[in-house]
Amino acid sequence: MDIRTSHRISFLILAYFCILPGLSRAQGNDCEATTLAEFFECYGGIASYSDQSIAAVTTFIQAEDALKAGDYTSAKTLVDALFATYPRGSNVWWSARGDVDGANVGSPHAYYGLRMIEDIADYYLNNSEPVEARKAKMKIVLVGCSEGTQPTNLVELASGGGPFVENTLEPKLVADDYRIVRQSFELMSSYVTAITGGELEVEIEIIELPDVCMDVSVSSDSPLRATGSLEPVWAALSDEVKDDTDWWWMLYPSHVPEFPAFDNSSFITGGMGAASNGGPVFIIDDKWVSRKPAHLGDGTYSDIERRLYLPQWLQHEFFHHLYRVYPELELEVNGHDWFNAAFWPADFEGQFEADYYAETLHKRLQPDCAPLATRLITRLDDGVVQEVDKLSIDELVGSYSLDNVQNEWHEGRILKQGDRYFWRNAANVQWEVTPNIEEAKLETGPDCPYPGQDFFIELFQTVEGDYVPGAVALKFNGEPYKKRFDLLRGSVPIEIALGGYERRPSSSALHAGQIVKETGQLFWENEAGDRWSLTPNTEEEAFGLNDDSPTPDQAFELIVVEGECGLYVLGFKYLDYYYWKPKRDASNESPTLTNPLTNLELEAGFTTHPVGLAGVFSDPENDTLLFFATSYESSLVSTNVDVQELTLGGGETGDVTILVTAVDFNGGLVTDEFEVGVGEVVSTENGGIPRPPISFSPNPAKNHIFAFGALSAYDISIFSTGGALQQDYQLSGSGARIDLSSFPAGVYLVRVAHKNTGSVTVEKIVKH
């Protein structure tokens, strides 16, 4: 399939409803029932239904009424009681299928809606804290006219013949402030809010296009279709309207041939399409909400039936869209895969389509790191507007492709030729694009094979829903052509490093600032008013400094960590100092200093000296900690951290302050300082300033401690507090490990005696 074919499908029938075979029906049943009693009376009487069907239909209507009244406890109680008798996902639901005397109450009866009500009630009962909801703007478009050849019998169907007819919109859709249209979407709207944790509300606007006429046709191949092209509809809508819309529902006049020869024929009239910016497009003919198609029943819909069935159709199409925008989860690969039981993941329960939706929702989509609310907003909202103008067209030049490349039309490049820009695909077909950065798109012209279809710039979005001014894809025909170069670790743009930083230690305005982006160029701006340009180096995960900086041979070395939901920049290293971002989540507690490091006295000329960091810091939430160290005089004593051990290096005589920092993946941090004196040990007998000759850490300890200092000059002994000798030690070098694993827990005295002078110090050590 080339891109031309896939383009048409994306607008018309990317996904379609399930056709259920072998359903009996009555003829000419036009029921106006608004209550359950009226409904059962219309369709053969309540005795025509099984106990399970009566219970399912009654529970749904009563539970939905409870939802509308805000009585979520009653709604939950009703549904739970039903599923206690007829367990969800069990074989018992196979007996609740098919119409009864022409009624359509879903298949299995009311089952889809009941599972949706479960999620809605659970959300409101378990989430008392208010959530600031974003708006998914949905336009419901009522198309006034459709026209085309329509067969009147099977012979004309096979030959493509029949009279040319013009269809007009069913008046019921407009009547009473579009009552039946609003009624059809009511439960679905509540469901979307519930499954997004209250983060998304669907805001509906209805647009009438009475003078627009679609070209429609009837196909003779299986499955039968009575569909048309939406191009006249898109052409009639302004760019402002399209850019301000996330979701669409297109309803057009039905072109299904309603003649005796087709009384038992099933026609596909729509499904799930995609707008140019990737938003979902529900597509169906007008009679889908006013009368039952031949394969689902007979006659016009009553309010009871519409409430029962339309959520089932909408949910089916909606999940086609969800699976499309989460391709990495592979929940739908070849289309309608859930009808194959072997396709279901091993941890999924149930057997019906609605079960598959519930399982994917709770076990894949909601736990995913890309929240549903962020994937379901596609318009140019305020967050995009604020960030997109920081881009330049030249940074968009390069290679792009779909995740699933099926032919040469699915790979391409943005090229620059002089002052003009072009899209050229791997099939060597090229058309011009005109940058419109302010509206986050590259506009196409008359040379584009798909009139009116532009390239939409997709910015990187964090898990928190914030946009980053780094382009990660170009959406065309609703499909993301992902950028294939200049990304950090191949997954995110280096622009995740934007934001404010402060050095530790910080002593002036030079030590705080921010990394910003303007029209494609990155800069460091400190609070002293300096501004340096930065050159991204994604391979080294760094920003190179240029001649406008005081250190053009240096770089900002980014500290990038890979969390559960992607990459984060915690800070950067520059000139042996670390600059840190504020923590992302203020509610996440920062690490704490548990056992401060003690000062050290090292001999001149030492090479390396270990300092254990285990037990020095802790985290209240047991977050993983990263450790970093800074020497205020790195020319005298250098620092290197490997996991939980700090190694000091050097040997030049002098006094140096060492700063050790513990950072969690949220960016919360804590620091500790200690002094290192390098030179001959100063004796108090000679009037010098005494230093502790040997230090021990950690303290309290578990199975071992480290001794630091000029160890070969001292005898070390460990005694119990009662004076009993436990162990003598003859150590060498500047650092050594002392094994305490054989010692019972308790308090011990460590005696340190200088071999020449006989001076003695005593320190207490606690073993847990």
Legacy VTK file of the C-alpha trace (Angstrom):
# vtk DataFile Version 3.0
C-alpha trace
ASCII
DATASET POLYDATA
POINTS 768 float
0.000 0.000 0.000
1.506 3.358 -0.949
0.956 6.590 0.870
-1.759 7.658 -1.564
-3.905 4.710 -0.612
-3.199 4.979 3.099
-4.098 8.682 2.887
-7.610 7.913 1.757
-8.108 5.270 4.410
-6.961 7.615 7.133
-9.840 9.935 6.297
-12.549 7.414 5.646
-12.425 3.969 7.145
-9.220 3.395 9.026
-11.342 1.342 11.412
-14.918 0.204 11.190
-17.548 -1.319 13.416
-17.847 -5.041 13.953
-20.471 -6.761 11.779
-22.399 -9.380 13.707
-23.845 -12.145 11.511
-27.093 -14.012 11.772
-29.268 -11.552 13.720
-33.020 -11.817 13.347
-35.167 -8.699 13.279
-38.714 -7.486 13.030
-39.881 -5.051 10.372
-40.874 -1.429 10.718
-40.544 -0.976 14.462
-40.401 2.736 15.261
-40.355 3.025 19.023
-40.205 6.332 20.899
-39.586 4.754 24.305
-37.877 6.966 26.878
-38.435 4.669 29.878
-37.623 1.008 30.447
-41.299 0.092 30.746
-42.064 1.708 27.395
-39.040 0.054 25.821
-39.978 -3.482 26.864
-43.570 -2.858 25.767
-42.362 -1.775 22.318
-40.262 -4.865 21.768
-42.394 -7.904 22.493
-42.893 -7.375 26.208
-40.513 -8.068 29.067
-41.242 -11.798 28.807
-39.383 -11.819 25.468
-36.094 -11.176 27.293
-33.984 -13.490 29.412
-33.462 -12.714 33.073
-29.855 -11.775 32.290
-30.828 -9.405 29.479
-33.466 -7.745 31.631
-30.952 -7.350 34.458
-28.222 -5.992 32.152
-30.438 -3.431 30.395
-32.149 -2.344 33.608
-28.870 -2.030 35.507
-27.304 0.052 32.741
-30.172 2.553 32.558
-30.471 2.875 36.338
-26.703 3.163 36.819
-26.339 5.779 34.086
-29.188 7.766 35.628
-27.336 7.571 38.949
-24.167 8.898 37.285
-26.091 11.839 35.861
-27.384 12.591 39.352
-23.888 12.419 40.808
-24.790 9.321 42.836
-21.657 7.339 42.043
-22.076 4.987 44.993
-25.433 3.749 43.695
-24.069 3.381 40.177
-21.150 1.311 41.472
-23.397 -0.807 43.711
-25.763 -1.598 40.833
-23.004 -2.668 38.447
-21.146 -4.677 41.079
-24.319 -6.553 41.969
-24.938 -7.438 38.321
-21.390 -8.694 37.787
-21.610 -10.706 41.000
-24.472 -12.642 39.392
-23.124 -12.613 35.845
-19.325 -12.333 36.167
-17.620 -9.992 33.746
-15.651 -11.767 31.031
-17.371 -15.133 31.636
-19.114 -17.432 29.151
-22.500 -16.513 30.594
-22.450 -13.333 28.492
-22.529 -15.313 25.235
-26.218 -15.921 25.878
-26.940 -12.168 26.010
-26.397 -11.390 22.337
-28.558 -10.556 19.334
-31.614 -8.347 18.958
-35.024 -9.110 20.391
-37.931 -8.271 18.098
-35.771 -5.703 16.277
-34.315 -3.950 19.355
-30.608 -3.103 19.547
-29.253 -3.082 23.094
-25.636 -3.847 22.283
-23.844 -7.163 22.087
-23.496 -8.600 24.661
-26.536 -6.731 25.935
-25.472 -3.467 27.631
-22.038 -4.995 28.355
-19.815 -2.264 26.866
-21.673 0.500 28.669
-21.651 -1.372 31.971
-17.883 -1.698 31.860
-17.608 2.014 31.035
-19.856 2.903 33.978
-17.573 0.834 36.214
-14.611 3.042 35.338
-16.593 6.263 35.687
-17.955 5.372 39.132
-14.559 4.113 40.328
-12.892 7.351 39.297
-15.311 9.610 41.151
-15.388 7.412 44.250
-11.608 7.070 44.519
-10.413 10.555 43.569
-11.583 13.216 45.986
-8.819 15.715 45.187
-9.771 18.228 42.480
-7.773 18.019 39.255
-7.205 20.887 36.856
-8.600 19.462 33.637
-7.434 20.320 30.140
-9.964 20.662 27.340
-10.110 18.305 24.385
-11.965 20.439 21.873
-14.300 18.345 19.747
-16.164 19.632 16.708
-19.255 17.689 15.672
-19.810 18.544 12.018
-23.237 18.021 10.447
-22.802 17.866 6.666
-25.890 19.023 4.766
-25.720 16.939 1.601
-24.272 13.839 -0.029
-24.710 12.738 -3.631
-23.800 9.881 -5.896
-25.001 6.803 -7.763
-27.121 4.501 -5.614
-28.121 0.934 -6.608
-31.716 -0.178 -6.189
-31.088 -3.916 -6.567
-28.278 -6.503 -6.472
-27.665 -6.305 -10.231
-27.021 -2.568 -10.046
-24.868 -3.105 -6.970
-22.642 -5.539 -8.843
-22.331 -3.268 -11.895
-21.970 0.013 -10.043
-25.186 1.293 -11.581
-28.345 2.914 -10.309
-29.859 6.392 -10.272
-27.948 9.476 -9.196
-29.414 10.702 -5.910
-28.926 13.597 -3.523
-29.334 12.923 0.180
-30.094 15.545 2.797
-29.344 15.516 6.489
-31.795 13.714 8.781
-33.761 16.553 10.532
-33.726 14.648 13.852
-30.033 15.449 14.271
-30.702 19.181 14.420
-33.973 19.080 16.351
-34.232 20.168 19.975
-30.707 21.636 20.133
-29.164 18.502 18.595
-30.622 16.364 21.386
-29.929 12.911 19.970
-26.394 13.848 18.936
-25.588 15.087 22.443
-27.313 12.058 23.981
-25.204 9.714 21.870
-21.923 11.158 23.175
-22.914 11.807 26.784
-21.588 8.610 28.388
-18.459 8.653 26.225
-17.650 12.162 27.424
-17.812 11.103 31.089
-15.765 8.011 30.291
-12.920 10.054 28.788
-12.731 12.236 31.893
-12.681 9.160 34.137
-9.998 7.183 32.305
-7.697 10.221 32.155
-7.921 10.674 35.911
-9.903 13.873 35.504
-7.130 15.485 33.462
-9.226 15.785 30.298
-12.712 17.044 29.558
-14.299 16.908 26.111
-15.641 20.291 25.085
-18.199 19.951 22.286
-19.081 22.450 19.567
-21.557 21.550 16.821
-21.027 22.997 13.346
-23.626 22.827 10.592
-22.491 22.862 6.961
-25.854 22.900 5.150
-24.390 23.888 1.762
-21.566 21.338 1.667
-22.161 18.225 -0.429
-19.991 15.113 -0.247
-19.384 12.740 -3.145
-20.440 9.274 -1.983
-20.567 5.830 -3.549
-21.607 2.250 -2.861
-19.077 -0.538 -3.256
-19.920 -4.058 -4.439
-16.932 -5.815 -2.862
-17.063 -7.296 0.619
-17.510 -5.796 3.110
-20.115 -3.523 1.551
-19.497 0.208 1.975
-21.542 3.342 1.437
-18.980 6.053 2.075
-17.514 9.192 0.608
-14.627 11.609 0.680
-14.391 14.249 3.400
-12.291 16.598 1.272
-15.222 19.029 0.631
-15.833 19.142 4.371
-12.226 19.923 5.227
-12.172 22.566 2.484
-15.238 24.255 3.979
-13.645 24.580 7.414
-11.268 27.453 8.081
-7.669 26.887 9.135
-8.482 28.629 12.406
-11.230 26.113 13.183
-9.090 23.130 12.209
-6.100 24.341 14.205
-8.307 24.865 17.266
-9.723 21.310 17.263
-8.469 18.077 18.814
-11.301 15.668 17.966
-13.854 15.500 15.168
-17.146 13.703 14.645
-18.343 13.902 11.060
-22.003 13.038 10.401
-23.155 13.122 6.777
-26.419 12.121 5.006
-26.686 8.368 4.625
-26.177 6.853 1.177
-27.120 3.313 2.228
-29.572 1.914 -0.364
-32.829 1.253 1.475
-34.610 -1.084 -0.912
-36.042 -4.577 -0.287
-33.021 -6.224 -1.919
-30.841 -4.805 0.872
-33.065 -5.460 3.891
-30.524 -7.869 5.364
-27.352 -6.234 4.019
-24.762 -4.572 6.215
-23.002 -1.440 4.929
-19.975 0.217 6.465
-20.578 3.953 6.488
-17.635 5.241 8.508
-15.290 4.413 11.343
-12.194 6.078 12.798
-10.148 8.420 10.665
-7.366 10.893 11.409
-7.094 14.635 10.923
-3.939 16.165 9.510
-2.660 16.973 12.992
-3.272 13.404 14.151
-6.517 13.997 16.012
-9.258 11.334 15.953
-12.072 11.643 13.418
-15.237 9.670 14.196
-17.060 9.220 10.887
-20.588 7.924 10.360
-23.745 8.642 8.424
-26.602 10.541 10.032
-28.957 7.577 10.301
-26.452 5.729 12.494
-27.788 7.730 15.459
-31.437 7.810 14.374
-32.245 4.312 13.043
-30.827 0.821 13.413
-28.764 -0.538 10.515
-30.096 -3.749 9.003
-27.606 -5.997 10.773
-28.334 -4.535 14.213
-32.141 -4.393 14.402
-35.068 -2.647 12.808
-36.727 0.754 12.878
-35.763 4.002 14.563
-33.784 4.195 17.758
-35.574 4.784 21.029
-33.715 6.806 23.650
-33.122 3.587 25.614
-31.454 1.870 22.638
-29.398 4.899 21.697
-28.073 5.183 25.249
-27.243 1.484 25.238
-25.619 1.103 21.822
-23.965 4.350 20.739
-21.380 4.250 23.571
-20.420 0.784 22.283
-19.740 2.095 18.786
-17.941 5.191 20.028
-15.761 3.195 22.427
-14.815 0.771 19.640
-13.663 3.587 17.373
-12.029 5.491 20.225
-9.816 2.533 21.114
-8.748 2.206 17.496
-7.400 5.728 17.905
-5.769 5.005 21.271
-3.954 1.987 19.866
-2.816 4.112 16.931
-1.290 6.825 19.161
0.434 4.221 21.358
2.042 2.119 18.600
4.917 1.147 20.879
2.505 -0.894 23.022
1.470 -3.040 20.019
-2.130 -3.365 21.196
-3.458 -3.430 17.627
-1.052 -4.469 14.905
-3.100 -5.755 11.974
-6.515 -4.345 12.831
-9.117 -5.827 15.192
-6.474 -8.181 16.598
-8.446 -8.677 19.815
-10.866 -10.971 17.938
-7.993 -13.468 17.911
-7.707 -14.929 21.424
-4.072 -15.878 20.764
-3.245 -12.165 20.390
-4.306 -11.329 23.956
-1.370 -10.843 26.361
-1.026 -13.530 29.012
-1.998 -11.175 31.856
-5.298 -10.140 30.228
-8.582 -11.501 31.591
-11.947 -11.872 29.860
-12.915 -12.711 26.300
-15.082 -9.946 24.864
-14.047 -6.821 23.013
-15.024 -4.621 25.963
-12.839 -6.795 28.229
-9.865 -6.196 25.953
-10.446 -2.446 26.152
-10.629 -2.555 29.961
-7.500 -4.693 30.229
-5.461 -2.520 27.873
-6.666 0.572 29.689
-5.752 -0.550 33.209
-2.707 -2.684 32.449
-1.060 -0.834 29.552
-2.406 2.634 28.760
-2.948 4.165 32.199
0.371 2.879 33.647
2.254 4.132 30.564
4.658 7.018 30.992
2.869 9.092 28.339
-0.392 10.088 30.090
-3.583 9.707 28.087
-4.427 13.374 28.436
-1.196 14.422 26.707
-1.714 12.026 23.786
-5.302 13.153 23.212
-4.567 16.878 22.728
-3.438 17.649 19.174
-4.383 21.258 18.523
-2.005 24.184 18.691
-2.634 24.996 22.360
-1.024 27.686 24.471
1.817 25.422 25.568
2.830 24.780 21.968
2.496 28.437 20.966
4.864 29.517 23.757
7.564 27.075 22.693
7.276 26.619 18.941
8.479 30.134 18.080
11.843 29.206 19.606
12.469 26.894 16.658
14.106 27.742 13.365
13.263 26.115 10.047
16.880 25.121 9.503
16.890 22.833 12.537
14.022 20.918 10.910
16.183 20.046 7.908
17.013 16.342 7.950
15.576 12.831 7.802
12.156 11.587 8.922
10.229 8.325 8.686
7.257 6.436 10.039
7.887 3.816 12.709
6.399 1.202 10.389
7.938 1.859 6.973
5.978 -0.053 4.333
7.145 1.709 1.189
9.334 4.548 -0.065
6.621 7.147 0.576
7.040 6.565 4.304
10.599 7.960 4.448
11.764 11.411 3.469
13.808 14.516 4.154
13.312 18.221 4.583
15.769 19.834 2.150
16.970 23.403 1.803
17.632 24.713 -1.694
18.665 28.350 -1.613
16.042 30.076 0.503
13.341 27.470 -0.257
12.468 24.233 1.525
11.177 20.938 0.162
9.963 17.524 1.258
11.481 14.729 -0.795
10.535 11.128 -0.035
12.564 7.994 -0.724
10.524 7.449 -3.900
12.132 10.708 -5.141
8.805 12.573 -5.190
9.274 16.150 -4.018
7.050 19.078 -3.149
7.692 22.500 -1.620
6.956 23.380 1.986
6.629 26.908 3.320
7.573 27.464 6.977
4.822 28.766 9.237
6.589 28.316 12.563
4.096 30.490 14.440
1.357 27.949 13.675
3.667 24.938 14.084
3.442 23.713 10.524
5.093 23.582 7.131
2.467 24.507 4.582
2.206 22.732 1.248
1.163 24.161 -2.111
-0.336 23.041 -5.424
2.564 20.672 -6.145
1.650 18.522 -3.132
-0.056 15.224 -4.109
-2.462 15.682 -1.201
-4.218 19.057 -1.555
-4.599 20.919 1.694
-2.446 18.552 3.740
0.330 20.341 5.641
3.176 19.060 7.800
2.493 19.731 11.501
5.483 20.169 13.813
5.299 17.922 16.855
7.214 19.146 19.895
8.616 16.901 22.599
6.315 16.693 25.599
7.409 15.705 29.083
5.570 13.228 31.283
4.235 16.214 33.209
2.665 17.508 29.993
5.045 20.414 29.406
6.236 21.149 25.869
9.930 21.449 25.028
11.073 23.503 21.995
12.600 20.499 20.281
10.922 19.015 17.200
10.588 15.237 17.354
8.274 14.595 14.392
6.358 16.034 11.474
2.748 14.864 11.288
1.397 14.379 7.788
-1.988 12.830 7.024
-2.307 12.256 10.745
0.799 10.056 10.962
4.029 11.039 12.764
7.156 11.046 10.602
9.743 10.944 13.383
12.970 12.880 13.304
15.914 10.544 12.840
18.926 12.605 13.914
20.283 14.974 16.562
18.367 13.416 19.445
19.803 12.763 22.897
20.407 9.009 23.205
18.193 8.624 20.142
15.004 9.291 22.078
14.612 12.925 23.168
15.893 16.316 22.011
18.751 17.968 23.826
16.338 20.803 24.597
15.309 18.913 27.737
18.348 20.659 29.240
16.646 24.073 28.996
15.870 25.806 32.254
17.478 27.352 35.315
20.601 26.141 37.163
22.574 27.134 40.252
26.125 26.160 41.148
27.052 24.473 44.425
28.753 26.295 46.091
27.286 29.553 44.831
28.895 32.836 45.854
27.941 35.332 43.128
25.533 36.081 40.284
27.998 34.332 37.968
26.998 31.018 39.501
23.292 31.008 38.596
21.563 31.299 35.255
19.544 29.527 32.633
19.898 27.745 29.310
17.484 29.262 26.795
16.609 28.851 23.133
15.828 31.588 20.619
15.017 30.913 16.952
16.995 27.717 16.955
20.062 28.954 18.893
20.882 27.903 22.456
22.431 30.278 25.028
23.663 30.357 28.629
22.527 33.504 30.430
23.821 34.030 33.975
22.416 36.419 36.545
25.429 38.703 36.129
24.221 39.568 32.620
26.621 37.384 30.620
25.302 35.556 27.560
27.206 32.790 25.768
26.099 30.751 22.770
26.035 26.957 23.132
26.622 24.269 20.528
24.824 20.964 21.187
26.938 17.829 21.130
24.464 14.956 21.459
27.165 12.309 21.100
29.012 13.624 24.161
25.795 14.757 25.894
27.228 18.218 26.336
27.067 21.823 25.168
30.250 23.193 23.668
31.201 26.802 24.442
32.125 29.215 21.688
34.372 32.249 21.272
31.791 34.527 22.921
32.482 32.749 26.234
35.528 33.232 28.501
36.419 29.527 28.111
35.837 28.476 24.495
37.785 25.251 25.012
35.414 24.085 27.760
31.940 22.491 27.771
28.850 22.051 29.895
28.896 18.303 30.538
25.262 17.299 31.073
24.257 14.972 33.891
21.614 12.836 32.192
19.724 10.127 34.050
17.270 7.587 32.729
14.243 7.410 34.976
11.250 5.129 34.775
9.576 7.448 32.286
12.444 8.749 30.180
15.520 10.949 30.329
16.102 13.889 32.636
18.888 16.439 32.917
19.744 17.011 36.580
22.546 19.465 35.991
25.873 19.975 34.268
29.569 20.108 35.178
31.623 23.135 34.194
35.187 23.905 35.304
35.086 21.186 37.985
31.910 22.614 39.553
28.364 21.301 39.333
25.330 23.399 38.387
21.972 21.925 39.402
18.385 22.280 38.209
15.591 22.702 40.778
13.826 19.467 41.568
10.923 18.635 39.269
8.398 17.487 41.875
8.368 19.729 44.928
6.445 17.131 46.953
9.213 14.535 46.606
11.424 14.828 49.699
15.107 15.534 49.112
17.948 13.359 50.443
19.294 14.064 53.938
22.733 14.081 55.532
22.895 11.161 57.982
26.554 10.794 59.004
28.711 13.825 58.152
32.145 13.151 56.750
35.098 13.891 59.061
38.154 15.985 58.224
41.278 14.230 56.911
45.020 14.697 57.348
46.992 13.139 54.499
50.714 12.931 53.904
52.294 15.038 51.197
52.825 13.060 48.054
49.941 10.641 48.585
48.550 9.232 45.347
44.984 8.107 46.071
42.846 7.957 49.160
39.375 6.306 49.374
36.435 7.848 51.212
33.356 5.639 51.599
30.033 7.387 50.982
27.736 4.544 52.013
25.693 5.636 55.015
26.677 9.293 54.746
23.392 10.250 53.046
19.919 8.745 53.036
16.652 9.420 51.242
13.285 9.631 53.053
11.538 7.946 50.110
14.293 5.387 49.492
15.079 6.936 46.114
18.283 5.912 44.368
21.035 8.434 45.033
23.846 9.629 42.799
27.020 11.099 44.320
29.225 13.921 43.049
32.266 15.621 44.572
33.940 18.969 44.020
37.397 20.027 45.185
37.718 23.752 45.796
41.397 23.392 44.849
41.498 20.568 42.322
45.133 21.340 41.528
45.994 20.220 45.092
43.463 17.418 45.609
41.317 15.955 42.849
38.074 14.011 43.264
36.536 11.039 41.508
33.329 9.232 42.480
32.633 5.621 41.554
29.202 4.496 42.777
29.461 4.979 46.571
33.192 5.591 46.922
35.003 8.894 46.611
38.664 8.715 45.661
40.895 11.670 46.458
43.988 12.137 44.353
46.960 14.507 44.297
49.453 15.112 47.020
50.360 18.828 46.882
50.756 20.388 50.314
47.908 22.588 51.478
44.392 22.705 52.886
41.439 21.862 50.598
37.666 21.852 51.102
35.801 18.962 49.479
32.066 19.282 48.741
30.108 16.048 48.329
26.584 16.131 46.849
23.902 13.431 46.907
21.170 13.813 44.263
18.017 11.800 43.651
16.457 11.326 40.202
13.926 14.060 40.968
16.733 16.590 41.327
16.478 16.881 45.113
19.922 17.206 46.686
21.908 17.608 49.891
25.606 18.472 50.407
28.332 17.863 52.947
31.771 19.503 53.277
34.945 18.282 54.901
38.513 19.517 55.056
41.579 17.727 53.728
44.982 18.795 55.020
47.953 17.582 52.972
51.412 17.734 54.562
53.373 16.573 57.638
51.262 15.832 60.713
51.562 18.802 63.066
52.331 17.855 66.697
50.655 19.790 69.488
53.938 19.514 71.390
55.557 21.797 68.812
52.855 24.435 69.176
51.133 23.683 65.941
47.426 23.397 65.276
46.412 19.779 65.997
44.605 17.748 63.346
42.961 14.358 63.905
45.728 11.960 62.785
43.437 9.175 61.581
39.739 9.362 60.664
37.170 6.602 60.455
33.970 6.362 58.438
31.196 5.545 58.353
30.192 5.898 61.962
27.861 4.247 62.954
29.104 1.283 60.923
27.824 -2.112 59.915
30.381 -4.734 58.849
33.378 -2.522 58.147
34.904 0.930 58.523
37.518 2.815 56.535
40.623 4.316 58.179
42.135 7.363 56.488
45.439 9.150 57.091
49.151 8.379 57.337
48.373 4.860 58.520
51.918 3.420 58.597
52.916 5.933 61.322
50.362 4.599 63.823
49.397 1.556 65.836
45.648 1.035 65.873
43.789 -1.052 68.435
40.082 -1.628 69.050
38.786 -2.197 72.613
35.383 -2.866 74.068
34.057 -0.161 76.391
34.986 -2.489 79.263
38.666 -2.323 78.250
38.977 -5.792 76.653
41.260 -5.836 73.606
39.482 -6.931 70.475
42.083 -6.473 67.754
45.430 -4.793 66.899
46.106 -3.403 63.429
49.271 -2.500 61.505
48.042 -0.575 58.456
49.842 1.134 55.579
49.072 3.642 52.860
46.587 6.457 53.166
43.431 4.380 53.367
42.486 0.895 54.504
39.416 -1.142 55.286
38.907 -2.624 58.774
36.647 -5.679 58.992
34.131 -5.536 61.856
31.968 -8.469 60.751
33.118 -10.696 63.648
32.382 -8.016 66.268
29.070 -8.097 68.155
26.913 -4.980 67.843
27.832 -2.307 70.356
30.138 0.630 71.141
33.937 0.281 70.753
36.959 2.456 71.499
39.536 2.877 68.740
42.994 3.753 70.118
45.419 5.473 67.703
49.062 5.728 68.906
51.902 7.422 67.010
54.816 4.975 66.731
57.501 7.634 67.307
56.004 10.234 69.640
53.656 7.958 71.547
50.827 10.517 71.302
47.435 8.829 71.662
43.916 9.684 70.553
40.777 7.664 71.237
37.564 7.637 69.166
34.269 5.871 69.724
32.853 3.640 66.983
29.297 2.291 66.984
28.558 -0.980 65.226
24.916 -1.779 64.344
LINES 1 769
768 0 1 2 3 4 5 6 7 8 9 10 11 12 13 14 15 16 17 18 19 20 21 22 23 24 25 26 27 28 29 30 31 32 33 34 35 36 37 38 39 40 41 42 43 44 45 46 47 48 49 50 51 52 53 54 55 56 57 58 59 60 61 62 63 64 65 66 67 68 69 70 71 72 73 74 75 76 77 78 79 80 81 82 83 84 85 86 87 88 89 90 91 92 93 94 95 96 97 98 99 100 101 102 103 104 105 106 107 108 109 110 111 112 113 114 115 116 117 118 119 120 121 122 123 124 125 126 127 128 129 130 131 132 133 134 135 136 137 138 139 140 141 142 143 144 145 146 147 148 149 150 151 152 153 154 155 156 157 158 159 160 161 162 163 164 165 166 167 168 169 170 171 172 173 174 175 176 177 178 179 180 181 182 183 184 185 186 187 188 189 190 191 192 193 194 195 196 197 198 199 200 201 202 203 204 205 206 207 208 209 210 211 212 213 214 215 216 217 218 219 220 221 222 223 224 225 226 227 228 229 230 231 232 233 234 235 236 237 238 239 240 241 242 243 244 245 246 247 248 249 250 251 252 253 254 255 256 257 258 259 260 261 262 263 264 265 266 267 268 269 270 271 272 273 274 275 276 277 278 279 280 281 282 283 284 285 286 287 288 289 290 291 292 293 294 295 296 297 298 299 300 301 302 303 304 305 306 307 308 309 310 311 312 313 314 315 316 317 318 319 320 321 322 323 324 325 326 327 328 329 330 331 332 333 334 335 336 337 338 339 340 341 342 343 344 345 346 347 348 349 350 351 352 353 354 355 356 357 358 359 360 361 362 363 364 365 366 367 368 369 370 371 372 373 374 375 376 377 378 379 380 381 382 383 384 385 386 387 388 389 390 391 392 393 394 395 396 397 398 399 400 401 402 403 404 405 406 407 408 409 410 411 412 413 414 415 416 417 418 419 420 421 422 423 424 425 426 427 428 429 430 431 432 433 434 435 436 437 438 439 440 441 442 443 444 445 446 447 448 449 450 451 452 453 454 455 456 457 458 459 460 461 462 463 464 465 466 467 468 469 470 471 472 473 474 475 476 477 478 479 480 481 482 483 484 485 486 487 488 489 490 491 492 493 494 495 496 497 498 499 500 501 502 503 504 505 506 507 508 509 510 511 512 513 514 515 516 517 518 519 520 521 522 523 524 525 526 527 528 529 530 531 532 533 534 535 536 537 538 539 540 541 542 543 544 545 546 547 548 549 550 551 552 553 554 555 556 557 558 559 560 561 562 563 564 565 566 567 568 569 570 571 572 573 574 575 576 577 578 579 580 581 582 583 584 585 586 587 588 589 590 591 592 593 594 595 596 597 598 599 600 601 602 603 604 605 606 607 608 609 610 611 612 613 614 615 616 617 618 619 620 621 622 623 624 625 626 627 628 629 630 631 632 633 634 635 636 637 638 639 640 641 642 643 644 645 646 647 648 649 650 651 652 653 654 655 656 657 658 659 660 661 662 663 664 665 666 667 668 669 670 671 672 673 674 675 676 677 678 679 680 681 682 683 684 685 686 687 688 689 690 691 692 693 694 695 696 697 698 699 700 701 702 703 704 705 706 707 708 709 710 711 712 713 714 715 716 717 718 719 720 721 722 723 724 725 726 727 728 729 730 731 732 733 734 735 736 737 738 739 740 741 742 743 744 745 746 747 748 749 750 751 752 753 754 755 756 757 758 759 760 761 762 763 764 765 766 767
